[in-house]
Amino acid sequence: MKKQNSIIHNKLSIIGILFVSLFAGCKEDVSDNANTWATYKADENSSSYSPLGQINVSNVTQLQNAWTFQANDVPEGDQAVSSQSNPIIIDGVMYANSAKQTVYAINAQTGEQIWAFKALGDGEPSAASRGVTYWEKGSDKRILYSAGNYLMAIDAQTGKLIPSFGENGKVSLNVGVRDDPEKISVTLTTPGRIFNDLIIIGSRLPDFYGSPPGYIRAYHCQTGQLVWTFHTIPHPGEPGYETWPPNAYKYAGGVNCWAGMSIDAERGMVFLALGSPSFDFYGADRVGANLYGNSVLALDAATGHYKWHFQTVHHDIWDYDLPCPPNLVTIQQDGKEIDVVVQATKHGFIFVLDREMGEPIFPVEERKVPASNLPGEIAYETQPFPLKPKAFVRQSMTEDDLNNYSPDDHEALLKKFRSVRFDGLFTPPDLQGTLSIPATRGGANWGGLAFDPMTNFIYIRGNNLPEIQTIVDANKHFTAQNNTLFEQGRVVYQKHCAACHGDERQGIPPTFPAVVDLKDRVVEKEALQKIRQGSGQMPGYIGVLTEQEEREIIAFLYDKKDAKIEVPQIAKSEEEPVRYMNITPYRTWSDPSGNPALKPPWATLNALNLSTGEYEWQIPLGNDETLQEKGAPNTGLLGRSGPMVTAGGLVFISGAADKKLWAFDKKTGDLVWETTLPAPNNANVCTYAVGGKQYLALSVGGTKENPSGSIMAFALPML
């Protein structure tokens, strides 16, 4: 009996040793107070990395839906919404915002609601928003959040506004910018970053003529007081003023940080990814390099003082905004550790810069690029090209790259390809029509990069979606056939709205909703408020449209064909400035049947070794089974969300229209797990630990049954 007990004891000991060995690196990782997802994209460095390893390559196939939280702020029967929220987790509580900008506090272990804060009143328009920011000092714990034109402070424990912040808990973002706060709409797409007692924010602005400038601002987390402002379009005496025409700061707009920023707390620096000046596709009124457009900008986080910049595109006329936060990482190169800033771009490059001075780690050369043919436009003569890493998406194409789904469709593509101008990357917009690849939707998009400190690899999604730019003289192209409010409104719609919502108002749901039946769904007052303040992906047009144009577009959207002109039309001045517009942005170039013009893959997931500047693997990401040829690789699909990498050897990323959530082996790119979500997804994944258990969570768009959307959490079954 003793011998038998000894054998059993030995077997149990061996099993125990194997169990401990398997989870030795995970036990500490899943403690409740360590390694949580406390801010947007994991940490202040925007790493999108988690050191949690309980979920790993060997067991990820066992992931199950642990809980689902259903938002409830969109009325039943309304159009389903698309959420971009990246939840954060503090002390076992998840804080997340819905697509309608309601903030929820949720028990991160059970999915039960703790409180909800309705940030907007009934009928107020909601805008794309990617999360909330947490700040605490002693017992003072706050959620800092933007909805509408306001920055708000919410008590993290009760879900109530904190009256001592600003005016009754709110600070107007319209105040403190150059233009009249009553005639602009400044919102916040990506959550701000905390440095000590400051929250540093960028802004979202309309990409149109007359846009305000995108100042960077820091507010005190307790009082809401504005502490510092940085002018992204420099004023006289400020560095970079000479890169614009004299007094451009009085009229030029854009150059805003909509994509996000990162903090180096030890150095006391904030690093920002800035967008292009407006108007995006014509810059005759802004001759010069236009600093700090399209720049990685480093500032003193406490004061807002300039440190350095690196401009990725000079005098942008392609809408090549920097689309995602810079990643602050430490890499191993030639046996040395180097602190760097890594910035991905819409046009497919990755710039790796020294963190102290902004100097490129890999060589970058200025190359001569094509000149513009548009009257008044002076395209910049050179643009920066990194010699390493190579581009992660296509930057050129030939006739051989055109799809051939049918003879007629292929012939139509050939005809269009041969008719437009294409002189390679940085071909300027042209009245002839211009092929743009990559185009306005990337390259990279707002989901950004994930960095794995264990391997020095970064992971990035890339979109290969060429567009045809159609440039017109707006003053000549947009003309009404008669003087009715409806017809004048049709012209306003075609000029400002058709690029996203379609010529026939059919939209591209859920990103760009249909407005063809607006009168049956939304009262006029609410529709006008959405036009003024912005809604979803649409920026606000207050200050861009005149009051008369607002009346006209409402008449068009609500089919008021008998409405009379209420005020006399003002004749156009002969001195009215020429304004060229691209009337087909944000549209994939497709054949007459609607198939993408370019052969697949249309999207990829890429693993780049930052130590060497070489790609370890690149795979198609997503699949359109209806267009996939038999035996061919996956086609890839357009997506905007980014990857998340873990110490468990996994890269997680969500799909888009295919409703997928995937896990890939981070070393090889092999697909090791996938699940189908209830709706298209457009959000970054997060991971956290509560009660010794690792969870994976993400926001999911709405469905017909629940248009508000949800948050889904996954975990391993009980061990």
C-alpha positions in Angstrom: 0.0 0.0 0.0 2.9 2.4 0.8 4.5 1.5 -2.5 1.2 2.3 -4.4 0.8 5.6 -2.5 4.4 6.5 -3.4 3.8 5.9 -7.0 0.6 8.0 -6.9 2.5 10.7 -5.1 5.3 10.7 -7.6 2.8 10.9 -10.5 1.0 13.8 -8.9 4.4 15.5 -8.3 5.3 15.2 -11.9 1.9 16.5 -13.0 2.3 19.4 -10.5 5.8 20.2 -11.9 4.4 20.2 -15.4 1.5 22.4 -14.4 3.7 24.9 -12.6 6.2 24.9 -15.5 3.4 25.6 -17.9 2.0 28.6 -16.0 5.1 29.8 -14.2 5.5 32.8 -16.5 1.7 33.5 -16.2 0.9 33.5 -12.5 2.4 36.9 -11.8 1.0 38.2 -15.1 -2.6 37.7 -14.1 -2.6 39.5 -10.8 -5.4 42.0 -10.5 -3.2 45.1 -9.9 -0.5 44.5 -12.5 -0.4 44.8 -16.3 -3.9 46.1 -16.8 -5.1 48.0 -19.8 -5.3 51.4 -18.1 -5.3 53.7 -21.1 -6.0 53.9 -24.9 -3.8 51.4 -26.8 -2.5 49.8 -23.5 -0.2 52.5 -22.1 1.1 56.0 -22.5 3.6 54.7 -25.2 0.7 53.5 -27.4 2.4 50.0 -27.5 -0.8 47.9 -27.8 1.2 45.3 -26.0 0.2 43.2 -23.0 2.6 41.1 -20.9 -0.2 38.8 -20.0 0.4 35.2 -21.1 -2.3 33.0 -19.6 -4.0 33.0 -23.1 -1.2 31.6 -25.4 -0.6 29.8 -28.6 -1.2 26.4 -27.0 -4.6 27.1 -25.5 -6.1 30.0 -27.5 -8.4 27.6 -29.3 -10.3 27.2 -26.1 -11.3 30.8 -25.8 -15.0 31.3 -25.0 -17.3 34.2 -24.7 -17.2 35.0 -21.0 -19.8 37.8 -21.1 -21.4 40.3 -23.4 -22.5 43.8 -22.3 -25.3 45.3 -24.4 -25.4 49.1 -24.7 -28.9 50.5 -24.8 -28.7 54.0 -26.0 -30.0 53.6 -29.6 -33.7 53.2 -30.0 -35.0 49.9 -31.4 -35.5 50.2 -35.2 -32.8 52.8 -35.7 -29.8 52.2 -38.0 -27.1 50.0 -36.3 -24.0 52.0 -35.2 -20.3 51.3 -35.5 -18.2 51.5 -32.4 -14.5 52.4 -32.3 -14.1 52.3 -28.5 -11.0 50.7 -26.9 -12.1 50.0 -23.3 -9.8 50.7 -20.4 -9.7 48.7 -17.1 -8.9 50.2 -13.7 -9.1 48.1 -10.5 -11.4 45.6 -12.0 -13.7 48.2 -13.5 -14.0 48.6 -17.3 -14.7 52.1 -18.6 -15.9 52.4 -22.2 -18.0 54.6 -24.4 -20.7 53.5 -26.9 -21.0 54.7 -30.5 -23.6 57.2 -29.2 -21.0 58.4 -26.7 -22.7 57.2 -23.5 -20.0 56.3 -21.0 -20.3 53.0 -19.1 -18.6 51.6 -16.0 -18.8 47.8 -16.1 -17.7 45.0 -13.8 -14.8 43.7 -15.9 -15.2 40.2 -14.4 -18.9 39.7 -14.9 -20.0 42.3 -17.5 -22.6 43.8 -15.2 -23.2 47.6 -15.5 -22.1 49.7 -12.5 -23.2 53.1 -13.9 -23.9 54.9 -17.1 -23.4 58.5 -18.0 -25.4 59.8 -20.9 -23.0 62.4 -22.4 -25.4 63.8 -25.0 -29.0 64.9 -24.7 -31.8 63.4 -26.8 -31.3 64.2 -30.5 -27.7 65.5 -30.0 -25.4 64.1 -32.7 -22.7 61.7 -31.7 -19.3 61.5 -33.3 -16.7 58.8 -33.7 -14.9 58.3 -30.4 -12.2 55.8 -29.4 -12.3 55.8 -25.7 -12.0 57.6 -22.4 -9.0 58.8 -20.2 -8.6 58.0 -16.5 -6.9 60.2 -13.9 -6.6 59.9 -10.2 -5.0 61.8 -7.3 -5.6 60.3 -3.9 -9.3 59.6 -3.5 -10.1 61.8 -6.5 -10.7 59.4 -9.4 -12.0 60.8 -12.7 -12.9 59.9 -16.3 -12.0 62.7 -18.6 -14.0 62.4 -21.8 -15.2 64.4 -24.8 -18.6 64.4 -26.4 -20.1 67.1 -28.6 -17.9 70.2 -28.3 -17.0 69.6 -24.7 -14.3 68.1 -22.5 -16.0 66.7 -19.3 -14.9 65.3 -16.0 -16.9 62.4 -14.6 -16.6 60.9 -11.2 -15.2 57.4 -11.8 -17.0 56.0 -8.8 -20.5 57.5 -9.3 -20.7 58.4 -13.0 -21.7 62.0 -12.2 -20.2 65.2 -13.6 -17.8 66.9 -11.3 -19.1 70.5 -11.0 -15.7 72.1 -10.0 -14.3 71.1 -13.5 -14.7 74.0 -15.9 -18.3 75.2 -15.8 -20.5 72.6 -14.1 -18.2 69.7 -15.2 -17.6 70.9 -18.8 -15.0 72.9 -20.8 -15.9 74.1 -24.3 -13.4 73.0 -26.9 -14.6 75.7 -29.3 -13.2 78.3 -26.9 -9.5 79.1 -27.2 -9.1 78.4 -30.9 -8.5 81.1 -33.5 -12.1 81.4 -34.8 -15.4 82.5 -33.3 -16.5 79.7 -31.0 -20.1 80.1 -32.1 -19.2 79.4 -35.7 -16.9 76.3 -35.4 -17.2 72.7 -34.2 -14.2 71.3 -32.4 -14.5 67.7 -31.2 -12.2 65.0 -29.9 -11.9 61.6 -31.7 -9.0 60.0 -29.9 -8.8 60.2 -26.1 -6.3 62.6 -24.5 -3.1 61.7 -22.6 -2.3 62.3 -19.0 1.0 64.0 -17.9 1.0 64.6 -14.2 -2.1 66.7 -13.5 -2.6 67.7 -17.2 -4.7 66.1 -19.9 -3.3 66.9 -23.4 -5.7 66.8 -26.3 -5.8 67.3 -30.1 -8.9 67.9 -32.1 -11.1 66.8 -34.9 -11.9 69.4 -37.6 -13.6 69.5 -41.0 -11.2 69.0 -43.9 -12.5 71.9 -45.9 -11.8 75.4 -46.9 -12.3 77.7 -43.9 -11.4 75.1 -41.3 -10.0 76.3 -38.0 -6.5 75.4 -37.0 -5.9 72.3 -34.9 -4.2 73.8 -31.8 -2.8 71.3 -29.2 -4.0 72.1 -25.7 -3.4 71.0 -22.2 -6.0 71.4 -19.4 -5.7 70.9 -15.6 -7.4 67.6 -14.7 -9.0 69.1 -11.5 -10.0 72.6 -12.5 -10.4 72.4 -16.3 -8.2 75.4 -16.6 -6.4 75.8 -20.0 -2.6 75.5 -19.1 -0.9 75.7 -22.4 -1.6 75.9 -26.2 0.7 75.0 -29.1 0.0 76.6 -32.5 0.3 73.9 -35.1 0.2 76.7 -37.8 2.9 78.9 -36.4 2.4 82.6 -35.5 4.9 85.3 -36.3 8.2 84.7 -34.4 7.4 81.0 -33.8 9.5 78.2 -35.4 8.0 77.2 -38.8 6.3 80.5 -39.6 8.5 80.9 -42.6 7.2 77.7 -44.2 3.8 79.4 -44.9 2.8 82.5 -46.8 2.9 85.6 -44.5 -0.1 85.8 -42.2 -1.3 82.2 -43.1 -2.0 81.6 -39.4 -4.9 84.0 -39.8 -6.8 82.0 -42.4 -5.2 78.5 -42.9 -6.7 75.5 -41.1 -6.3 71.9 -40.3 -2.9 70.5 -39.0 -4.8 68.9 -36.2 -4.0 65.9 -34.0 -7.0 63.7 -34.5 -5.1 60.3 -34.5 -3.6 60.5 -31.0 -0.4 61.0 -29.1 2.1 59.3 -26.8 3.9 60.3 -23.6 7.5 59.8 -22.4 6.9 60.6 -18.7 10.6 60.2 -17.8 11.7 62.8 -20.4 8.6 64.9 -19.8 7.8 64.9 -23.5 4.6 64.4 -25.6 4.8 63.1 -29.2 2.0 63.9 -31.6 0.9 62.7 -35.0 -0.4 65.7 -37.0 -2.7 65.8 -40.0 -2.6 67.8 -43.2 -3.5 71.4 -43.7 -6.8 72.1 -45.3 -8.0 72.1 -48.0 -6.6 68.6 -48.4 -6.1 68.4 -52.2 -5.4 72.0 -53.2 -2.9 74.3 -51.5 -2.4 77.4 -53.7 -3.2 79.6 -50.7 -0.5 77.9 -48.6 2.7 77.7 -50.7 5.6 76.2 -48.8 6.3 73.1 -46.6 3.5 74.0 -44.2 4.9 73.0 -40.8 3.7 71.3 -38.7 1.4 69.6 -41.2 2.0 65.8 -41.5 4.7 66.0 -38.8 5.7 63.9 -35.8 5.9 66.7 -33.3 7.7 66.5 -29.9 6.7 69.0 -27.2 7.6 69.6 -23.5 4.6 68.0 -21.9 4.5 70.4 -19.0 4.7 73.7 -21.0 3.9 72.9 -24.6 7.3 74.3 -25.7 8.6 73.0 -29.0 11.3 70.3 -28.9 11.6 68.9 -32.4 9.6 67.8 -35.4 10.0 65.5 -38.4 7.8 66.2 -41.4 6.7 63.0 -43.3 5.0 64.9 -46.2 5.8 68.5 -47.3 2.9 70.6 -48.4 0.4 67.8 -48.4 -2.1 67.7 -51.3 -3.0 64.0 -51.0 -4.8 63.9 -47.5 -1.8 61.9 -46.1 -2.6 62.7 -42.5 -0.5 60.9 -39.9 -3.3 58.4 -39.0 -2.2 56.9 -35.7 -0.3 57.7 -32.5 3.5 57.4 -32.6 4.8 54.4 -30.8 7.5 55.0 -28.2 9.7 51.9 -28.1 13.2 50.7 -27.1 14.9 48.6 -29.7 18.0 46.6 -29.8 20.3 47.5 -32.7 24.0 46.6 -33.1 24.1 45.5 -29.4 22.7 48.9 -28.2 19.4 49.9 -26.7 17.9 52.9 -28.5 14.8 54.8 -27.5 12.9 55.6 -30.7 9.6 57.0 -32.0 7.9 54.8 -34.6 5.4 56.5 -36.9 3.3 54.7 -39.6 1.8 56.7 -42.5 -1.1 56.6 -44.8 1.2 56.4 -47.8 2.7 53.2 -46.5 6.0 54.2 -44.9 7.3 53.6 -41.3 9.6 56.3 -40.0 11.9 55.3 -37.1 13.2 58.4 -35.2 15.6 59.0 -32.3 13.5 60.1 -29.4 15.8 62.8 -28.2 16.3 64.8 -31.4 14.0 63.3 -34.0 16.8 62.1 -36.3 16.0 59.0 -38.5 17.5 55.7 -37.3 17.4 54.4 -40.8 18.5 56.6 -43.7 15.8 58.9 -45.2 16.5 60.8 -48.5 14.7 63.6 -50.2 13.7 62.7 -53.7 12.4 64.9 -56.5 8.7 64.3 -57.1 6.3 65.3 -59.9 5.1 68.9 -60.4 1.5 70.0 -60.3 -0.5 71.1 -63.3 -3.3 72.8 -61.4 -3.4 76.6 -61.8 -1.9 78.3 -58.8 -0.7 75.1 -57.2 3.1 74.8 -56.4 3.7 71.2 -55.3 6.8 70.7 -53.1 9.7 69.7 -55.2 10.9 66.8 -53.0 9.5 64.4 -50.5 11.2 62.2 -47.8 11.6 58.5 -48.6 13.0 56.1 -46.0 15.5 53.6 -47.4 14.4 51.2 -44.6 11.9 49.8 -43.8 10.4 49.3 -47.2 6.7 50.3 -47.7 4.3 47.8 -46.1 1.6 48.4 -48.8 1.5 49.0 -52.6 2.7 52.4 -53.8 2.4 51.8 -57.5 0.5 49.7 -60.1 0.5 48.8 -63.8 -2.0 47.5 -66.2 -1.0 44.0 -65.2 -2.2 44.7 -61.7 -5.8 45.3 -62.8 -8.5 42.8 -62.0 -10.2 40.8 -64.8 -13.5 39.6 -63.5 -15.1 40.0 -66.9 -13.9 41.2 -70.3 -16.2 44.3 -70.2 -15.2 45.3 -66.6 -11.5 44.8 -67.4 -11.8 46.9 -70.6 -13.4 49.7 -68.5 -10.6 49.6 -66.0 -8.0 49.7 -68.8 -9.7 52.7 -70.3 -9.8 54.6 -67.0 -6.2 53.6 -66.1 -4.9 55.0 -69.5 -6.9 58.2 -69.1 -5.7 59.4 -65.7 -2.3 60.8 -64.6 0.0 58.5 -62.6 3.6 59.4 -62.2 4.2 57.2 -59.1 3.9 58.1 -55.5 3.1 61.8 -54.9 1.5 62.3 -58.3 -0.3 65.6 -57.7 -4.1 65.9 -58.1 -4.8 66.8 -61.7 -7.8 67.9 -63.8 -7.0 64.9 -66.0 -7.9 62.7 -63.1 -5.2 61.1 -60.9 -4.6 57.6 -59.7 -3.7 57.6 -56.0 -2.1 54.6 -54.4 -2.0 54.3 -51.4 -5.0 56.7 -51.0 -7.0 58.5 -48.4 -7.7 55.3 -46.4 -4.2 54.0 -46.1 -1.6 52.5 -45.9 -2.0 52.7 -42.1 -5.2 53.8 -40.4 -6.2 54.9 -36.9 -5.8 51.4 -35.4 -2.0 51.9 -35.6 0.9 49.6 -34.6 1.5 47.0 -31.9 5.1 46.6 -30.5 6.4 43.4 -28.9 9.4 44.2 -26.6 10.3 40.5 -26.4 11.1 40.3 -30.2 11.5 44.0 -31.3 8.8 43.3 -33.8 6.0 45.7 -34.7 2.7 44.6 -36.3 0.6 46.7 -38.6 -2.4 46.4 -40.8 -2.0 47.8 -44.3 -4.7 48.6 -46.8 -4.1 48.4 -50.6 -7.1 50.4 -52.0 -6.3 52.8 -54.9 -8.6 55.7 -55.6 -9.2 57.9 -58.6 -9.0 61.6 -57.7 -11.6 63.6 -59.7 -10.6 67.3 -59.5 -13.0 70.0 -60.4 -13.3 73.8 -60.2 -15.9 73.9 -57.5 -17.2 77.3 -58.7 -17.9 76.0 -62.2 -18.8 72.3 -61.4 -21.4 72.8 -58.8 -24.1 74.8 -60.5 -27.9 74.6 -59.9 -30.3 74.0 -62.7 -32.9 76.4 -61.2 -33.3 78.7 -58.2 -35.4 76.5 -55.9 -34.2 75.6 -52.4 -34.3 71.9 -53.3 -32.0 72.4 -56.4 -29.7 74.7 -54.5 -29.6 72.1 -51.7 -28.7 69.4 -54.2 -25.6 71.4 -55.2 -24.6 71.9 -51.6 -25.1 68.1 -51.0 -23.0 67.2 -54.0 -20.2 69.6 -52.9 -20.0 68.6 -49.3 -21.7 65.2 -48.7 -21.8 63.0 -51.8 -18.2 61.9 -51.4 -19.2 59.8 -48.3 -22.9 59.4 -48.5 -23.0 58.8 -52.3 -24.6 60.6 -55.2 -27.9 58.8 -54.6 -27.7 59.3 -50.8 -27.3 55.5 -50.3 -24.3 55.7 -48.0 -21.8 53.0 -47.2 -23.2 51.6 -43.9 -22.3 51.4 -41.1 -19.4 53.8 -41.6 -21.4 56.3 -43.8 -25.1 55.9 -43.2 -27.7 56.3 -45.9 -29.6 59.6 -45.9 -32.0 58.8 -48.7 -34.9 58.2 -46.2 -33.8 60.8 -43.6 -37.3 62.4 -43.3 -38.7 59.1 -42.1 -36.1 58.7 -39.3 -34.9 62.1 -38.1 -36.7 65.4 -37.4 -35.2 68.4 -39.3 -33.9 70.1 -36.2 -31.8 67.0 -35.2 -30.5 66.6 -38.8 -29.4 70.3 -38.9 -27.7 69.8 -35.5 -25.8 66.8 -36.9 -24.7 68.8 -39.9 -23.5 71.7 -37.7 -21.7 69.7 -35.0 -20.8 66.5 -36.9 -21.9 62.9 -36.4 -20.2 59.6 -36.6 -17.3 60.0 -39.2 -18.7 63.3 -40.4 -17.0 66.5 -39.0 -19.1 69.5 -38.1 -20.0 72.0 -40.9 -20.9 75.0 -38.8 -19.0 77.9 -40.2 -18.4 76.1 -43.4 -22.0 76.3 -44.6 -23.9 79.6 -44.6 -27.3 79.8 -42.9 -28.8 79.9 -46.4 -26.9 76.8 -47.4 -28.2 75.0 -44.3 -31.7 75.8 -45.4 -31.0 74.6 -48.9 -29.5 71.2 -47.9 -32.4 70.6 -45.5 -34.8 71.2 -48.3 -32.9 68.7 -50.4 -32.6 66.0 -47.8 -36.2 66.3 -46.8 -37.5 66.4 -50.5 -39.0 69.8 -50.2 -39.2 70.3 -54.0 -41.8 73.1 -53.8 -39.9 75.2 -51.2 -39.2 78.7 -52.3 -36.0 80.7 -51.9 -36.4 82.7 -48.8 -33.6 85.2 -49.4 -32.3 86.7 -52.6 -29.3 84.9 -54.0 -26.1 86.9 -53.9 -24.3 87.1 -57.2 -20.8 85.6 -57.2 -18.0 88.1 -57.2 -15.5 87.9 -60.0 -12.8 88.0 -57.4 -14.1 84.9 -55.6 -11.1 82.6 -55.1 -10.8 79.5 -57.3 -11.4 76.4 -55.2 -10.5 73.1 -56.7 -12.0 70.0 -55.1 -11.6 66.2 -55.2 -15.2 65.0 -55.6 -14.4 61.2 -55.3 -12.2 60.8 -52.1 -12.6 57.9 -49.8 -13.9 55.6 -52.5 -12.1 52.5 -53.6 -11.5 52.5 -57.4 -13.8 49.7 -58.7 -14.9 48.3 -62.0 -18.5 48.9 -63.3 -19.7 45.8 -61.4 -18.3 47.2 -58.1 -15.2 44.9 -57.8 -12.0 46.5 -56.6 -9.8 47.5 -59.6 -6.6 46.2 -58.1 -5.8 42.5 -57.8 -5.7 41.3 -54.2 -4.5 41.3 -51.5 -6.5 44.4 -50.5 -5.3 44.3 -46.9 -2.4 42.6 -45.1 -1.0 42.1 -41.6 2.7 42.7 -41.4 5.4 41.8 -38.9 8.5 44.1 -39.1 11.7 43.5 -37.2 12.7 47.0 -36.0 16.3 45.9 -35.2 17.0 45.1 -38.9 14.3 47.1 -40.7 13.2 43.9 -42.5 9.8 42.2 -42.6 9.6 38.8 -40.9 6.2 37.9 -42.5 3.3 39.5 -44.4 -0.1 37.8 -44.8 -3.4 38.7 -46.4 -5.9 39.9 -43.7 -9.5 39.1 -44.2 -11.3 37.5 -47.1 -14.1 38.1 -49.6 -15.1 34.6 -50.5 -17.3 35.8 -53.4 -14.2 37.3 -55.1 -11.6 34.7 -54.1 -10.4 32.6 -57.0 -10.3 28.9 -56.4 -7.1 27.8 -54.6 -5.9 31.4 -54.3 -4.8 33.1 -51.1 -7.3 35.2 -49.1 -8.2 38.5 -50.7 -7.8 40.7 -47.7 -10.4 43.2 -46.7 -10.5 46.9 -45.8 -10.2 47.5 -42.1 -9.3 50.4 -39.8 -8.7 48.8 -36.5 -5.2 47.8 -35.4 -3.4 44.8 -33.8 -2.7 43.9 -30.2 0.3 41.7 -29.3 0.8 39.7 -26.1 3.5 37.8 -24.2 1.5 34.7 -24.9 2.8 34.7 -28.4 -0.3 36.0 -30.0 -1.4 38.9 -32.3 -5.1 39.7 -32.0 -6.9 41.8 -34.5 -10.5 42.3 -35.6 -11.8 42.3 -39.2 -14.4 44.5 -40.5 -17.3 43.6 -42.9 -16.5 39.9 -42.4 -17.3 40.2 -38.6 -14.1 38.3 -37.7 -11.8 38.3 -34.7 -8.5 36.5 -35.2 -5.5 35.4 -33.3 -2.2 34.8 -35.1 1.0 33.3 -34.0 3.2 36.4 -33.6 6.4 34.5 -34.7 5.0 33.0 -38.0 1.8 34.8 -38.9 -0.1 31.5 -38.8 -3.8 31.8 -38.0 -4.4 29.9 -34.7 -7.9 31.0 -33.7 -10.9 32.9 -35.1 -14.5 33.6 -34.2 -17.4 35.4 -35.9 -18.8 38.4 -34.1 -22.5 39.4 -34.3 -21.8 42.5 -36.3 -19.1 44.2 -38.3 -16.3 45.4 -36.1 -14.2 48.5 -36.2 -12.3 48.7 -32.9 -9.0 47.7 -31.3 -8.8 44.7 -28.9 -7.7 45.0 -25.3 -6.8 42.5 -22.7 -6.6 42.5 -18.9 -6.7 40.3 -15.8 -9.2 40.1 -13.0 -9.4 37.5 -10.3 -6.4 35.7 -11.6 -8.0 35.3 -15.0 -7.0 36.9 -18.4 -9.8 38.4 -20.5 -9.8 39.6 -24.1 -12.4 42.3 -24.9 -13.5 44.6 -27.7 -16.4 46.8 -28.8 -18.7 45.4 -31.4 -21.1 47.3 -33.7 -24.8 47.2 -33.5 -27.2 44.7 -35.1 -30.8 44.9 -36.2 -31.9 43.4 -32.9 -29.6 45.6 -30.8 -28.5 48.7 -32.9 -26.6 50.2 -29.9 -23.8 47.6 -30.1 -22.0 45.7 -27.4 -18.8 44.9 -25.7 -17.7 41.2 -25.8 -15.2 39.6 -23.4 -13.5 36.2 -24.0 -11.6 34.0 -21.6 -10.4 30.4 -21.2 -12.7 28.0 -19.4 -12.0 27.3 -15.7 -8.6 25.7 -15.3 
